[in-house]
Amino acid sequence: MMHTNTLGIQPPYYAVIFSSRLNSENDPDYQLTARHMEELASQQPGYLGVESVRDDEGKGITVSYWKDLQAIKRWKQQVDHLSAQASGKSKWYRSYNVKISLVEKSYGFEHI
């Protein structure tokens, strides 16, 4: 039996793991852009889902899931996303790191 994660995705698929530390959590432009990027990503071919958390000190992790490496490449080069990346480097992020991984197996537990 194949297991799917909480997003209902069945392996194999790719995960883009974006870890970051914000300069300021209260920047309304950042919040607006983050919501727009999530909505825009969801419209891209090959997009499978996203999970994201951020702590009170501005450290966060967002994991987006994609069908293949081509879908990830297209998303990275999407014009609005390129603009958001530039703003992230120039004003929003103290630091960030991106990792791209192939997910071959996924399993978990849910207490019902």
SVG drawing of the C-alpha trace seen along z (x, -y; Angstrom):
<svg xmlns="http://www.w3.org/2000/svg" viewBox="-10 -47 32 49">
<polyline fill="none" stroke="black" stroke-width="0.4" points="0.0,0.0 1.3,-3.4 1.2,-6.1 0.3,-9.8 1.3,-12.7 -1.1,-15.2 -1.4,-16.9 -2.4,-13.7 0.7,-13.5 2.0,-10.1 5.8,-9.7 7.9,-10.2 7.8,-14.0 10.2,-16.9 10.3,-19.1 11.7,-22.6 12.7,-23.4 13.1,-27.1 14.5,-28.1 14.6,-31.8 15.1,-34.4 13.2,-37.6 14.5,-41.1 11.0,-42.1 7.9,-40.0 5.6,-43.0 6.3,-44.2 2.9,-44.4 4.5,-44.2 6.1,-40.9 2.9,-39.4 1.0,-40.5 3.7,-39.2 4.0,-35.9 0.2,-35.3 0.4,-36.3 3.3,-33.9 1.5,-31.0 -1.6,-31.7 0.5,-32.2 2.6,-29.0 -0.7,-27.0 -1.6,-28.0 1.7,-26.7 1.9,-23.4 3.4,-20.7 2.6,-22.3 1.4,-19.8 1.1,-21.7 2.9,-23.7 3.4,-23.5 4.8,-26.5 5.7,-27.6 7.4,-30.6 8.3,-31.2 8.1,-34.4 11.7,-35.3 11.2,-35.3 12.7,-31.9 10.6,-30.0 10.5,-27.0 8.3,-26.6 8.2,-23.3 6.6,-23.4 6.0,-20.1 6.4,-19.7 5.9,-17.0 9.3,-17.4 12.5,-19.5 11.1,-21.3 8.2,-22.6 10.5,-23.9 12.7,-25.6 9.7,-27.3 8.5,-28.5 11.9,-29.9 11.9,-31.9 8.3,-33.1 8.4,-36.9 6.4,-37.8 8.5,-35.3 11.7,-36.8 10.6,-40.2 9.7,-38.7 13.1,-37.0 14.9,-40.3 12.8,-42.0 13.6,-39.2 17.4,-39.6 17.2,-43.4 14.9,-44.0 13.0,-41.1 15.4,-38.3 18.4,-38.3 19.2,-35.0 17.8,-32.1 18.7,-28.6 17.0,-26.5 17.3,-22.7 15.7,-20.6 15.0,-17.0 13.5,-14.0 10.9,-12.4 10.9,-8.7 9.0,-7.6 6.6,-9.3 4.9,-8.0 3.3,-9.3 0.8,-8.9 -2.4,-10.6 -4.2,-10.1 -8.0,-9.8"/>
</svg>
